[in-house]
């Protein structure tokens, strides 16, 4: 069962939204550890807040697991960014 956010977490969420709104395009949000120290919350709590903000469209998460303001998103598809790499086979797996 998900927990209800505490008053501190709700305040942190609002401050993170304000921070995101004031960031230039292409800027990267601070790490969850840095945000946790700033808002006096555990990094996992900050990660959950950022994940919720991503679902609401405020931020997006890149394949390298960093969060960016929604305006910095390089594509217009909803959801998380995805990265695919393919390896070319040099030999056939069958004769």
C-alpha positions as CSV (number, residue, x, y, z in Angstrom):
1,X,0.0,0.0,0.0
2,X,1.5,3.4,-1.0
3,X,2.2,5.8,1.8
4,X,0.7,9.3,2.0
5,X,3.3,12.0,1.5
6,X,4.4,13.8,4.6
7,X,4.2,17.6,4.9
8,X,7.9,17.8,4.3
9,X,7.6,15.7,1.1
10,X,4.7,17.9,-0.1
11,X,6.8,21.0,0.5
12,X,9.7,19.5,-1.3
13,X,7.5,18.6,-4.3
14,X,6.3,22.2,-4.6
15,X,9.9,23.5,-4.3
16,X,11.1,21.0,-7.0
17,X,8.3,22.1,-9.3
18,X,9.4,25.8,-8.8
19,X,13.0,24.8,-9.4
20,X,12.0,23.0,-12.6
21,X,10.0,25.9,-13.8
22,X,13.0,28.2,-13.4
23,X,15.5,26.0,-15.1
24,X,16.9,26.7,-18.6
25,X,16.1,24.3,-21.4
26,X,18.6,21.4,-21.6
27,X,19.6,21.8,-17.9
28,X,19.9,18.7,-15.8
29,X,18.2,18.5,-12.4
30,X,20.5,17.9,-9.5
31,X,20.9,14.2,-8.5
32,X,18.5,12.6,-6.1
33,X,21.2,12.7,-3.4
34,X,21.7,16.4,-3.9
35,X,18.0,17.1,-3.8
36,X,17.7,14.9,-0.7
37,X,20.3,16.9,1.1
38,X,18.7,20.2,0.0
39,X,15.2,19.2,1.2
40,X,16.2,17.0,4.1
41,X,14.7,13.8,2.6
42,X,16.0,10.4,1.7
43,X,17.1,10.0,-1.9
44,X,14.5,7.2,-2.5
45,X,11.8,9.7,-1.4
46,X,13.1,12.2,-3.9
47,X,13.2,9.6,-6.6
48,X,9.6,8.7,-5.9
49,X,8.7,12.5,-6.1
50,X,10.5,12.8,-9.4
51,X,8.9,9.7,-10.8
52,X,5.5,11.1,-9.9
53,X,6.4,14.5,-11.5
54,X,7.5,12.6,-14.6
55,X,4.1,10.9,-14.8
56,X,2.5,14.4,-14.4
57,X,4.7,15.8,-17.2
58,X,6.9,18.2,-15.2
59,X,10.1,16.3,-15.8
60,X,11.4,13.3,-17.9
61,X,14.0,10.7,-17.2
62,X,16.7,10.0,-19.7
63,X,18.2,6.5,-20.3
64,X,21.2,7.5,-18.1
65,X,18.6,7.8,-15.3
66,X,19.0,11.6,-14.8
67,X,15.9,13.8,-14.7
68,X,15.4,16.9,-16.9
69,X,12.7,19.6,-17.1
70,X,9.9,18.6,-19.5
71,X,10.8,21.4,-21.9
72,X,14.2,19.8,-22.5
73,X,12.7,16.6,-23.8
74,X,14.2,15.7,-27.2
75,X,11.1,13.9,-28.4
76,X,7.4,14.4,-28.1
77,X,6.4,10.8,-27.3
78,X,4.8,10.3,-23.8
79,X,6.6,8.2,-21.2
80,X,10.3,7.6,-20.5
81,X,13.0,7.9,-23.1
82,X,14.3,4.7,-24.5
83,X,17.6,3.7,-26.0
84,X,18.1,0.6,-28.2
85,X,21.4,-0.7,-29.4
86,X,21.7,-3.6,-31.8
87,X,24.8,-5.8,-32.3
88,X,25.4,-7.1,-35.7
89,X,26.2,-10.8,-35.8
90,X,29.4,-11.8,-37.7
91,X,28.4,-15.4,-38.1
92,X,25.1,-17.1,-38.5
93,X,23.9,-19.1,-35.5
94,X,22.8,-21.9,-37.9
95,X,24.6,-23.6,-40.8
